[in-house]
Amino acid sequence: MRKQMIEDAAYDVATQVRAVEHSIDSVLTEMAELQARMMRANSVAAVGPAVIHAALEQLVAATHTIVASRGSIVTCHKALAEAKLKVPGLRTVGWGNGDTECPPPSSQFDLRIVA
């Protein structure tokens, strides 16, 4: 019973880490799209580059912060992978077909932790 609770908790953490990574990547994609639209709008308006420069600088600063956050989540993911080696019952874990260490980000399968 306790082993199953530990496995369930580990699975919840693993899938949530992947969800957070996916969310951050989605935010970065949206920010890149925003930058492209800003540049397009500036071009269509036929105004000088100075008009949107301050807004563009702020977007770049925000993007830099999100990229740094992404790196922190990647480091967190690695630390969790190392931490599982110290938890009894999680030391040997396999996901899927064994080619990858983590569950796929958009898994439609009912993954189980195997000891």
HELIX and SHEET records of a PDB file:
HELIX    1   1 ARG A    2  ALA A   45  1                                  44    
HELIX    2   2 ALA A   50  ALA A   83  1                                  34    
HELIX    3   3 LYS A   84  LYS A   86  5                                   3    
END                                                                             
